[in-house]
């Protein structure tokens, strides 16, 4: 393996600056790294063998990371700042090529079928190191979408590295059945077959990730680490935007619900402890001061006895907004003991109550599918109609909003150019003890196109909640004390 930054002796003086750049990239990606962690990381660089890249990775991770959920971001940036090789590197895998019969120099087209046979053998054996070499060789041979010919000032144009190009040629997922047929033994149980199937699937997924990592590394060499770090490094969970998250990211978000709820509940307990003392009780304080000659040595305070408010949630479950509404509802479900009563209403064109689907102990894994399937949410074309939804809620369930109620509306406020029904919203907000709107769209898009967000924001406070981090801050501020 090629040393990450050249030979140790040659790069000795450049390592501190290289580490500072790595730490700066972590901070840009949202990983909080302070001076103390940076000093610890510098000691790691002096203590480990730089040629043992796995030791270097784990040592720096132990020194720099302080919270869960940061490892994927760290690993991606580590691979950019401390790459396993430079350029194509050395590989034990020779890419088979078709002899075109013209010059016989071995530089003909890649023999994709032969290369897939090699890949199938490696996936069957589970040889991680050779698979990584194969990924490097495959990207070098087939991972360009680019541009031959002349570039700037007559220079050869640089290729565009493409993971899609390499993976599309190799199609590793289509090898699953072939590999399993080769491994199948007579009389083996269904359990053994399923375990083997999952193992091969996991190896294929890791190989696909190797291809993507290799493309990221080669692109960083060509365009610069900083640019690639900004565009292709995985975001931390708290930075993932609800409206652009794909399925795996949404699953990752859902796994953070309960840890987040526990953290918010502990913060709330501290706030309640601090706010337990109420206003100064002058009568009791003066009475106590009589025993100390009129000096108020022991002030008395009115004890606060705040009741837990009721919570009514009105959420848009249409389109991509459903991911945001789902996560927020799961968070509220985890925090429902902070409220005396929670009622949940969903809408698209029409509004319907779905509180029973979020009852304590209810199965929430497929709850949004049940909401869309069981609730009466559409009437005509299935497009969002905030005005009709607000009117229907006020007509059938308006009495649920009282002076003890906190009203929470979840949605992007895009009305499809229909009546926003501000009159009803004003009435509901006036009835509630508190009323807030959580919007998953960026603030700069409020009021654009068919968005009535700015008009709704004139009626009640509207909060930008694009990420878990923003949602956490808002929910913490709205929780009762």
C-alpha positions in Angstrom: 0.0 0.0 0.0 1.2 3.5 -0.8 1.8 5.7 2.2 -1.0 8.2 2.7 1.1 11.3 2.4 4.3 10.0 0.9 7.2 8.6 2.9 7.1 9.4 6.6 10.4 11.3 6.6 9.5 13.4 3.5 6.1 14.4 4.9 7.1 15.0 8.5 7.0 18.8 8.4 3.8 18.9 6.4 1.8 16.6 8.8 0.7 19.4 11.2 -0.7 21.5 8.4 -2.3 18.5 6.8 -4.0 17.6 10.2 -5.2 21.2 10.5 -6.8 21.0 7.1 -8.5 17.7 8.0 -9.8 19.1 11.3 -11.1 22.2 9.4 -13.0 19.9 7.0 -14.6 18.1 9.9 -15.7 21.3 11.4 -17.2 22.4 8.0 -19.1 19.2 7.9 -20.6 19.9 11.3 -18.3 17.7 13.5 -17.4 19.8 16.6 -13.6 19.5 17.1 -12.0 21.7 19.7 -8.3 22.6 20.4 -8.0 19.7 22.9 -9.2 17.1 20.4 -6.8 18.5 17.8 -3.8 18.3 20.2 -4.8 14.6 20.9 -4.9 13.9 17.2 -1.5 15.4 16.7 -0.2 13.0 19.4 -1.8 10.1 17.5 0.1 11.1 14.4 3.3 11.0 16.3 2.5 7.7 18.0 1.2 5.4 15.2 2.9 4.0 12.1 1.6 6.1 9.2 1.9 3.0 6.9 -0.7 1.2 9.1 -3.7 3.1 7.8 -6.2 1.2 9.8 -4.4 2.2 13.0 -4.2 5.8 11.9 -7.9 5.9 11.1 -9.0 4.4 14.5 -6.6 6.5 16.4 -7.8 9.8 14.9 -11.4 8.7 15.3 -10.9 8.1 19.0 -9.2 11.5 19.4 -11.5 13.6 17.4 -15.1 12.2 17.7 -17.2 12.8 20.7 -20.7 12.0 19.6 -22.5 9.1 17.9 -23.6 9.5 14.3 -20.4 11.2 13.1 -18.4 8.2 12.0 -19.7 8.1 8.3 -18.7 11.7 7.8 -15.3 11.1 9.5 -14.5 8.1 7.4 -15.4 9.8 4.1 -13.2 12.8 5.0 -10.4 10.5 6.3 -10.3 8.8 2.9 -9.9 12.2 1.2 -7.1 13.5 3.4 -5.3 10.2 4.0 -6.0 8.2 0.8 -4.8 4.6 0.5 -3.0 5.3 -2.8 -2.3 8.1 -5.2 -3.6 7.9 -8.7 -4.3 4.4 -10.0 -2.0 2.8 -7.4 -0.8 -0.7 -7.6 -3.2 -3.6 -7.9 -3.0 -7.3 -7.8 -6.0 -7.6 -10.1 -5.3 -7.4 -13.9 -8.3 -6.2 -15.9 -8.9 -8.7 -18.7 -9.1 -7.2 -22.1 -10.3 -8.4 -25.5 -7.5 -8.8 -28.1 -8.7 -6.6 -31.0 -6.3 -8.4 -33.4 -4.7 -5.1 -34.6 -1.6 -4.7 -32.5 -2.0 -7.2 -29.7 -0.7 -4.9 -27.1 -3.3 -5.8 -24.5 -5.0 -2.4 -24.6 -8.2 -3.5 -26.3 -11.7 -3.1 -24.8 -12.3 -4.5 -21.3 -13.6 -8.0 -21.3 -16.6 -7.3 -19.1 -17.8 -10.9 -18.9 -14.4 -12.1 -17.7 -14.2 -9.3 -15.2 -17.6 -10.2 -13.8 -16.4 -13.8 -13.4 -13.5 -12.5 -11.3 -15.9 -10.4 -9.3 -18.2 -13.3 -8.7 -15.3 -15.5 -7.4 -14.1 -12.7 -5.0 -17.6 -12.1 -3.7 -18.0 -15.8 -3.2 -14.7 -16.0 -1.2 -15.2 -12.8 0.7 -11.7 -11.5 0.0 -12.1 -7.8 1.1 -8.6 -6.6 0.1 -8.7 -8.1 -3.3 -12.2 -6.8 -3.8 -10.8 -3.3 -3.0 -8.1 -3.8 -5.6 -10.7 -4.9 -8.1 -12.8 -1.8 -7.4 -9.7 0.4 -7.9 -8.8 -1.4 -11.2 -12.4 -1.3 -12.4 -12.8 2.4 -11.8 -9.5 3.1 -13.6 -10.6 1.0 -16.6 -14.3 1.7 -16.9 -15.2 4.5 -14.4 -14.9 7.5 -16.8 -17.7 9.2 -18.5 -15.4 11.6 -20.0 -13.9 13.6 -22.2 -11.2 12.6 -24.5 -9.7 15.1 -26.9 -8.4 18.5 -26.2 -8.9 20.5 -23.0 -7.7 23.9 -21.9 -4.7 25.3 -23.9 -4.4 22.2 -26.0 -4.0 19.8 -23.0 -5.8 16.5 -23.0 -9.2 16.8 -21.4 -9.5 15.2 -18.0 -12.0 12.4 -17.6 -15.0 12.6 -15.4 -14.9 9.8 -12.9 -18.3 8.0 -12.6 -19.3 5.4 -10.1 -22.5 4.8 -12.2 -20.4 4.0 -15.3 -18.4 1.3 -13.5 -21.3 -0.2 -11.6 -23.5 -0.2 -14.6 -20.9 -2.2 -16.6 -20.2 -4.7 -13.8 -23.8 -5.0 -12.5 -22.7 -6.8 -9.3 -26.3 -7.2 -8.0 -27.1 -9.5 -11.0 -24.4 -12.0 -9.8 -26.3 -12.9 -6.6 -28.2 -15.9 -8.0 -25.1 -17.2 -9.8 -23.0 -17.0 -6.6 -25.7 -18.7 -4.5 -26.1 -21.5 -7.0 -22.4 -22.2 -6.8 -22.5 -22.3 -3.0 -25.6 -24.3 -2.6 -25.2 -27.7 -1.0 -27.5 -30.6 -1.2 -29.9 -30.9 1.8 -29.0 -27.6 3.3 -31.8 -25.9 5.4 -33.7 -22.8 4.4 -32.1 -21.0 7.3 -28.6 -21.6 6.1 -29.6 -20.5 2.6 -31.1 -17.3 3.9 -28.0 -16.5 6.0 -25.8 -17.1 3.0 -28.0 -14.9 0.8 -27.8 -12.0 3.2 -24.0 -12.4 3.5 -23.5 -12.2 -0.2 -25.9 -9.2 -0.4 -23.8 -7.5 2.2 -20.6 -8.2 0.3 -22.1 -6.8 -2.9 -23.2 -3.6 -1.0 -19.7 -3.2 0.4 -18.2 -3.6 -3.1 -20.6 -0.9 -4.5 -19.4 1.4 -1.7 -15.8 0.6 -2.6 -16.5 1.8 -6.1 -18.1 5.0 -4.8 -15.2 5.6 -2.4 -12.7 5.1 -5.2 -14.5 7.5 -7.5 -14.6 10.1 -4.7 -10.8 9.7 -4.2 -9.9 10.1 -7.9 -12.3 13.1 -8.2 -10.6 14.7 -5.2 -7.2 14.3 -6.8 -8.5 16.0 -9.9 -10.7 18.7 -8.5 -9.4 19.2 -5.0 -10.3 17.7 -1.6 -12.2 20.8 -0.4 -14.6 20.8 -3.4 -15.4 17.1 -3.1 -15.8 17.3 0.7 -18.5 20.0 0.2 -20.4 18.1 -2.4 -20.1 14.3 -1.8 -19.3 13.7 1.9 -22.2 12.1 3.7 -24.1 14.5 6.0 -24.5 13.9 9.7 -28.0 12.8 10.7 -28.8 16.2 12.2 -27.9 17.9 8.9 -30.0 15.7 6.5 -32.9 17.7 5.0 -36.3 16.1 5.3 -37.4 17.1 1.8 -34.3 15.7 0.0 -33.7 12.6 2.1 -33.8 9.3 0.3 -35.1 6.0 1.8 -31.9 5.0 3.7 -31.5 8.5 5.1 -35.1 8.5 6.3 -34.6 5.2 8.0 -31.5 6.6 9.6 -33.5 9.6 10.8 -36.2 7.3 12.3 -33.5 5.5 14.3 -32.5 8.8 16.0 -36.0 9.5 17.4 -35.8 7.8 20.7 -32.3 9.0 21.6 -33.3 12.5 20.6 -36.5 12.3 22.8 -34.5 11.1 25.8 -32.1 14.0 25.3 -34.9 16.5 25.1 -36.7 15.0 28.1 -33.5 15.4 30.2 -33.1 19.0 29.1 -36.7 19.6 30.1 -36.2 18.1 33.5 -33.3 20.5 34.1 -35.4 23.5 32.9 -38.2 22.5 35.2 -35.9 22.2 38.2 -34.5 25.7 37.5 -37.9 27.2 37.0 -39.5 25.6 40.1 -39.0 28.7 42.1 -41.7 31.3 41.3 -42.0 35.0 42.0 -41.1 36.5 45.4 -43.9 36.2 48.0 -43.6 39.5 49.9 -46.1 38.6 52.7 -44.4 35.3 53.6 -40.9 36.9 53.3 -41.9 39.8 55.7 -43.4 37.3 58.1 -40.2 35.3 58.1 -38.0 38.4 58.6 -39.6 39.1 62.0 -37.5 36.4 63.5 -34.3 38.1 62.2 -35.0 41.6 63.2 -36.7 42.6 60.0 -33.9 41.5 57.8 -35.2 39.2 55.0 -32.6 36.4 55.5 -34.8 33.7 54.1 -36.9 35.0 51.1 -40.1 33.0 50.3 -41.3 32.3 46.8 -44.6 31.3 45.3 -44.3 27.7 44.1 -45.1 27.2 40.4 -47.5 24.4 39.6 -47.7 24.5 35.8 -50.1 21.9 34.3 -49.2 19.9 31.3 -50.9 21.4 28.3 -52.9 19.5 25.6 -51.3 19.2 22.2 -53.2 19.2 18.9 -51.2 18.4 15.7 -52.4 19.2 12.3 -50.1 17.7 9.7 -49.8 17.7 5.9 -49.0 14.1 4.8 -48.8 14.7 1.0 -45.8 14.1 -1.2 -42.3 14.6 0.1 -43.7 16.6 3.1 -44.8 13.2 4.5 -41.2 12.3 5.5 -41.0 15.4 7.7 -44.4 14.9 9.2 -43.7 11.3 9.9 -40.4 12.1 11.8 -42.1 14.9 13.8 -45.0 12.7 14.7 -42.6 9.9 15.9 -40.8 12.5 18.0 -44.0 13.8 19.5 -45.1 10.2 20.2 -41.8 9.6 22.1 -42.4 12.8 24.1 -46.2 12.4 24.7 -45.7 12.0 28.4 -44.8 15.7 28.5 -48.4 16.5 27.5 -51.7 15.7 29.2 -53.4 14.8 25.9 -52.2 14.5 22.3 -54.5 14.5 19.3 -53.3 14.0 15.8 -55.1 15.1 12.6 -53.8 14.5 9.0 -54.8 16.2 5.8 -54.2 16.4 2.1 -57.4 17.9 0.6 -59.5 16.9 3.6 -58.7 16.5 7.3 -59.3 13.3 9.4 -58.3 12.3 12.9 -55.6 9.6 13.2 -54.9 9.8 16.9 -55.6 6.1 17.3 -52.8 5.2 15.0 -50.3 6.9 17.4 -51.7 5.5 20.6 -49.1 4.3 23.3 -47.7 1.0 22.3 -48.9 1.2 18.7 -46.8 -0.2 15.9 -45.3 2.8 14.1 -43.1 1.2 11.5 -45.7 1.5 8.7 -47.9 4.1 10.3 -47.8 6.6 7.4 -49.0 4.0 5.0 -51.9 3.3 7.3 -52.7 7.0 7.5 -52.9 7.3 3.8 -54.8 4.1 3.4 -57.3 4.4 6.2 -58.0 8.1 6.7 -60.3 10.1 4.4 -57.8 12.7 3.1 -58.7 13.3 -0.6 -61.9 14.4 -2.4 -61.1 15.4 -5.9 -57.6 15.5 -7.4 -55.4 14.4 -4.4 -53.5 17.7 -4.3 -52.9 19.7 -1.1 -55.7 22.1 -0.2 -54.8 23.9 3.0 -57.9 26.1 3.0 -60.3 23.2 2.7 -58.3 21.2 5.3 -58.4 24.0 7.8 -62.0 24.7 7.2 -62.9 21.0 7.7 -60.9 20.8 10.9 -62.5 23.9 12.3 -66.0 22.6 11.4 -65.7 19.1 12.9 -63.0 19.4 15.5 -62.6 23.1 16.3 -63.7 22.6 19.9 -60.6 20.5 20.6 -58.6 23.8 20.5 -59.0 25.6 23.8 -57.1 27.9 26.1 -55.2 24.8 27.4 -54.2 23.7 23.9 -50.9 24.0 22.1 -51.7 23.9 18.3 -48.9 22.6 16.1 -49.2 22.7 12.3 -46.8 20.8 10.1 -46.5 21.5 6.4 -44.9 23.6 3.6 -47.9 25.9 3.1 -48.1 25.2 -0.6 -51.8 25.6 -1.5 -51.8 24.8 -5.2 -53.0 28.4 -5.7 -56.2 27.7 -3.7 -57.8 29.8 -1.0 -55.4 29.6 2.1 -58.4 30.3 4.4 -56.6 32.7 6.7 -59.8 33.6 8.5 -60.2 30.2 10.0 -56.5 29.9 10.9 -56.7 33.3 12.8 -59.7 31.9 14.7 -57.9 28.7 15.6 -54.7 30.5 16.7 -56.8 32.9 18.8 -58.5 29.9 20.6 -55.2 28.2 21.4 -52.9 28.8 24.3 -50.0 28.6 21.9 -50.0 28.1 18.1 -46.9 27.4 15.9 -46.2 26.3 12.4 -43.3 24.1 11.4 -42.2 24.4 7.8 -39.6 22.0 6.2 -38.9 24.3 3.3 -36.0 26.8 3.3 -37.1 30.2 4.4 -35.9 31.7 1.1 -38.6 29.7 -0.7 -41.5 30.9 1.5 -43.9 32.9 -0.6 -42.5 31.6 -3.9 -44.9 30.0 -6.5 -48.0 28.6 -4.8 -46.5 29.0 -1.3 -48.7 30.9 1.2 -46.1 30.5 3.9 -45.5 34.2 4.4 -49.3 34.9 4.6 -49.6 32.1 7.2 -46.5 33.5 9.0 -48.4 36.8 9.6 -51.0 34.8 11.6 -48.9 32.6 13.8 -45.1 32.0 14.3 -43.6 29.9 11.5 -40.4 28.0 12.1 -38.0 26.7 9.5 -37.4 23.0 10.2 -35.4 21.5 7.4 -33.2 19.3 9.5 -33.3 17.3 12.7 -31.0 19.9 14.3 -33.5 22.7 13.5 -36.5 20.6 14.6 -34.8 19.8 17.9 -34.2 23.5 18.7 -37.8 24.4 17.9 -39.4 21.5 19.8 -37.2 22.1 22.8 -38.4 25.7 22.8 -42.0 24.7 22.5 -42.0 22.0 25.2 -44.0 22.9 28.3 -42.1 23.9 31.5 
